[in-house]
Amino acid sequence: MKLLKLPSFIKLKPSFYIATLFFVVIVSFFLFSDTIFFKPDGSVSSIEKSDISQRYSQFLINHPFRKSMHMSKEERKAQGLPPNKFFEQEYLYTSDPNLLRPAPERLYALQQELKTNTAMKAPGDLTNVWEERGPNNVGGRTHSLIFAPGSTTKVFAGGVSGGLWINNDITNSASVWQRVNGVPGNLSVMSITFDPNNTQIMYLGTGEVYTAGDVVGNGVYKSIDGGENWFELYTGGTALADKIAFVQDIIAWNNPVTNQTEVYFGTGSTIYREEVIAGSDGWTWLGLNTIGLYKSTDGSNFTKLTGSTFQTTSGTYFSPNDFDIAADGSLWMGTRSNAYGYGGGYVFRNDGNNWTNVRNLNTNGRVELACSKQTAGKIYVLAQDRTSSSNPVKIFRTTNGFATAPTSIAQPNDADTGISALDFTRGQSFYDLMIGVDPSNDNTLYVGGIDLFKSTNSGNSWVQFTHWYGGFGYQEVHADQHGIAFAPGMPNRIIFGNDGGVFYTNNGGTNTYSRNSGYNVTQFYKGAINQNFSSEILLAGAQDNGSQLILNAASGINSSNEVTGGDGCWAFIDKDDQYMVSSYVYNNYRYITIGGNYLGNFPGSDNTGDFVNQCGLDSETNIMLSNATNGSNYQIYRWTINPSGPSIAKSTLTNSMLNTIPTFFVASPNVSNRFLIGTALGKIIRLDNVNATPSWTNISMPSVVGAVSDIRYGATENDIMVTFHNYGVNSIWYTSNGGSSWVSKEGDLPDIPVKCILQNPSNVDHVIIGTALGVWKQKIGPPQVQIGLNHKME
């Protein structure tokens, strides 16, 4: 599932190496007041702190996200919740403790300012250039795919969080993807189209709404040179509330009546209901002001289509989800339910004169269309059915353009015994829902949910041809199918987009291969690097792409191997190169040899803690601590690792001092069996004698409320730096006396979430910090000033 493009392993020259990642920001607009009670220095008085701390604590405990993060797929499906547990976790920890919600409107304003400043820089001004380390053979979530006009080899693909990419010869496994100019590398690309009357003109839409609107876009982009260069065309407005956040699909269509190009796009919206405080009836909206169908006749100016045709019976606007063109040149549109829950399951037709609402499928969910290119009126529909919990996916076929009720087609039955015969999307029909019809033979049909299926008799029977881990005798193709495109004039040459990137077949699916060389759109949560630079090892946890390992990394970009699957989260490499630890969600950890051999799960792994669960390893004592919070029971797991076995023992640590969720762990590099622990309420705890009966000491700064995101030791045991996830707080704190007193080192850093900090070993007065808007350089010693942005801003 997810968010900004997360670069692979990166290196900053010449001073030091780091493995870092940028987190996905839920750039949303919230209807709340913006009253701040924090002092100008970012701290609060003891009375204010007590009140704010209590409210923020209740917020963290009682928020619906705290419960939904631990729901199973089946439970989330029953409640209509998308698979976005990490974003729910980030929402809680980045919330302004006073407002009790994130404040991305501040981030947005700063982003616009940084874009302006960056544009004014002269070429070559940026001296510290980041170097990507890899992997260059792993893709990521891909929804939009298209063959270049007139080409059977050149392909465009859009990463849901990784910009727009081009491959000049998709038939060649050695052909490397290149990122296209003009589309930010961290922008979600969801749909691509070209002008049928001038194929040098192309359009793309940004922002994905399917995972509860967590991957936000920036309207429509345009190219006038065949996709080589792009520029921002239409965003909807200047204010954040008026921005086009989710373009669900876009199409350039030759109107058969006027013989002129018309461009249409459909926008989505999302809503959260949060009753954190009883009776508050709070609501969070995004895209509500812009939802609907937009049209342009000049390729530059867009108008929202209004009137009763485009409104539901409740008066809200339909949310267009998918467009396709039929054999007679008419334009068809399927809808998706809007933020109010209305308008899903409808099919519209434009004959060149007017739009007509032709059919209500009575599914009230997402509709995907596949129109025959030979037979006018023959259309297939793959629909999410939100009205049925037992049969949440429907396939329909009409041969008369819905003049009569369409025929219901039996859906394919996945060979995987863990996937219901009544739901080949495994509860994710709002997310992985793909359909395409052979452009030269409308009896041949492809659909995708978790896996891929093909029918050669108009959907009367199905043949499975992939499986997500290569089981049951099928070829391995990554799970969660999103997109399909056919080569012009070569219908057996097909590309598929899924959570693993781009896959290619030249024979209608019989042999399907990964095509992800250089397609660097993988989303990473956490990463690790060993201490032996002469034999460099990199390990990182990726969203739905497992834990990726690079052994003996060469300079520059490298390929990787997946050592453990699923969602990869935290990762550790023993400093003596004896072993590695990868993690799955919650408290599930895997032991790996330094050569990359997976030896099994930690005994006692369970589903306590957070989705991407906080943990820390002491390589000296081979003890790892992790967050084991279970409801309101705040506790820590202690994992004692014996590398010579290997064997692992688990025990539980509790103390009255631990009265909230631990959000960060770091081992002391100087004192054996000592850890520092940061919590969701800003407390810093020193834990000594960790290998036996620990002693707990509170060394917190007295006036900060917020979730600790990182703790790092400096040059000595007494030099400690702490950062915070939240908006609305001073994000950087420093002590030179082991926690007896603390000072803010915020300087003029803007109000943005800070995720990590690292001291420059060559100049201990300087640190770099990872934030929601990239990497910054800060001076810790006096005077404290923010020195500047230290990466290319996108």
Secondary structure, 3 states (H helix, E strand, C coil): CCCCCCCCEEEECCCEECCCCCCCCCCCECCCCCCCCCCCCCCCCHHHHHHHHHHHHHHHHHCHHHHHCCCCHHHHHHCCCCCCHHHHHHHHHHCECCCCECCHHHHHHHHHHHHHHHHCCCCCCCCCCEEEEECCCCCCCEEEEEECCCCCCCEEEEECCCEEEEECCCCCCCCCCEECECCCCCCCEEEEEEECCEEEEEEEEECECCCCCCECCCCEEEECCCCCECEEEECCCCCHHHCCCCEEEEEEEECCCCCCEEEEEEECCEEEEECCCCCCCEEEEECCCCCEEEEECCCCCCEECCCHHHECCCCCECEEEEEEECCCCCEEEEEECCCCCCCCCEEEEECCCCEEEEEECCCCCCEEEEECCCCCCCEEEEEECCCCCCCCEEEEEECCCCCCCCEEECCCCCCCCCCCCCCCCCCCCCCCCEEEECCCCCCCEEEECCCEEEECCCCCCCEECEECCCCCCCEECCCCEEEEEEECCEEEEEEEEECCEEEEECCCCCCEEECCCCCCCCCEEEEEECCCHHHCCEEEEECCCEEEEECCCCCCCCCCEEEECCECCCEEECCCCCEEEEECCCECEEEEECCCCEEEECCCCECCCCCCCCEEEECCCCEEEEECCECCECCEEEEEEECCCCEEEEEEECCCCCCCCEEEEEECCCCCCCEEEEECCCCEEEEECCCCCCEEEECCCCCCCCCEEEEEECCCCCCEEEEECCCCCCCEEEECCCCCCCEECCCCCCCCCEEEEEECCCCCCEEEEEECCEEEEEECCCCCCEEEECCCCC
